[in-house]
Amino acid sequence: MNTEQNKAIVVRFNKEFIEQGNENSFNELLSDSVVNHSAPPGMPNGKESFHFFLNNILRKGFPNLTVEILEQVAERDLVTTRKTIRATHTGEILGIAPSNKKVEINVIDIIRIENSQYLEHWGQSNFDAVLKQIAS
């Protein structure tokens, strides 16, 4: 795979699964061996950690979310993506009742791609600050 193909895989995952909830894309684009290095300590860090966070937390609290890819840089088998997730808090999330506040979650992800699938993930975001914003 070349770097442009790897970047396209990351865009597909963001658009087709994170934004649209397409389970077929999730299963196609994530290796069964994927490791989420950003999972909280003591929590599962495999494929199930992606599915749980994205479906049972993020999409539950922000069902109308959209993902805007701002920048991507790729080298070898790594793709770094800077993106913004925009949504309105219309569902309950981590015990916080809907506030109808508009939010922006700013994310930087690094994804290692192998055989056209996510193999490793590292990420940073302002998710904790967003939770404080909707709770107040």
C-alpha positions in Angstrom: 0.0 0.0 0.0 1.2 3.5 -0.6 0.7 6.5 1.6 -2.3 7.9 -0.4 -4.1 4.5 -0.1 -3.4 4.5 3.6 -4.8 8.0 4.0 -8.0 6.9 2.1 -8.5 4.0 4.5 -8.4 6.5 7.4 -10.9 8.8 5.7 -13.2 5.9 5.0 -13.2 4.8 8.6 -13.9 8.3 9.8 -16.7 8.9 7.3 -18.3 5.5 7.0 -18.1 4.2 10.6 -17.5 7.2 13.0 -19.9 9.5 11.1 -22.4 7.0 9.5 -22.1 4.0 11.8 -21.6 1.5 9.0 -20.8 -1.8 10.7 -19.5 -3.4 7.4 -16.9 -0.7 7.1 -15.9 -1.1 10.8 -15.3 -4.9 10.2 -13.5 -4.4 6.9 -11.2 -1.6 8.1 -10.1 -2.8 11.6 -7.8 -5.7 12.0 -8.9 -8.3 14.6 -5.5 -7.6 16.1 -5.9 -3.8 16.3 -4.5 -2.2 19.5 -5.9 1.1 20.7 -3.1 2.6 22.7 -5.4 5.5 23.7 -7.8 3.2 25.7 -7.9 4.1 29.4 -5.7 2.0 31.7 -7.4 -1.2 32.7 -9.9 -1.1 29.8 -10.0 -3.3 26.7 -7.8 -2.0 24.0 -8.7 -4.1 21.0 -11.4 -3.9 18.4 -14.1 -3.9 21.0 -12.7 -0.7 22.6 -13.2 1.2 19.3 -16.7 -0.2 18.9 -17.8 0.5 22.5 -16.5 4.1 22.6 -17.7 5.1 19.2 -21.1 3.5 19.3 -22.0 3.4 23.0 -20.5 6.7 24.1 -19.8 9.1 21.3 -22.6 8.4 18.9 -25.1 7.8 21.7 -24.5 11.3 23.1 -23.9 13.0 19.7 -26.1 11.1 17.2 -25.8 13.8 14.5 -22.0 14.0 14.6 -20.0 14.9 11.5 -16.3 14.4 10.9 -14.2 17.0 9.1 -10.7 15.8 8.1 -8.5 18.9 8.3 -5.1 17.5 7.5 -3.4 14.2 6.9 0.3 13.3 6.9 1.5 9.8 5.9 4.8 8.1 6.0 5.6 4.4 5.6 2.6 2.6 7.2 1.6 5.5 9.5 -1.2 8.1 8.9 -1.5 11.1 11.2 -4.9 12.9 10.9 -6.1 16.2 12.4 -9.8 16.3 12.5 -12.8 18.0 14.1 -16.0 16.1 15.1 -18.9 18.5 15.3 -22.2 17.6 16.9 -25.1 18.6 19.1 -25.4 17.0 22.5 -28.9 15.5 22.1 -28.4 12.1 23.8 -27.2 11.0 27.2 -23.5 10.5 27.5 -21.6 9.1 30.5 -24.6 10.1 32.8 -24.8 13.7 31.4 -28.4 14.5 30.2 -28.8 16.1 26.8 -28.0 19.8 26.9 -28.5 20.6 23.2 -25.1 22.3 23.2 -23.1 22.3 20.0 -19.6 20.9 20.5 -16.4 20.5 18.6 -14.1 17.6 19.5 -10.6 18.3 18.1 -8.6 15.1 17.5 -5.2 14.1 16.3 -4.9 10.4 15.5 -1.9 8.3 14.4 -2.9 5.0 12.7 -0.6 2.2 11.7 -2.0 0.4 8.6 -1.3 -3.2 7.7 -3.1 -5.1 4.9 -5.5 -2.2 4.4 -6.6 -2.3 8.0 -6.0 -0.4 11.2 -3.4 -2.3 13.2 -2.5 0.4 15.9 -4.1 3.7 17.1 -2.8 6.5 19.2 -4.9 9.6 19.7 -5.3 12.9 21.6 -8.4 15.0 21.9 -10.2 17.6 23.9 -13.0 15.1 24.8 -12.6 15.7 28.5 -13.0 19.5 28.0 -16.1 18.9 25.9 -17.6 16.7 28.7 -17.1 19.6 31.1 -18.7 22.0 28.7 -21.9 20.0 28.3 -22.1 19.2 32.0 -22.1 22.9 33.1 
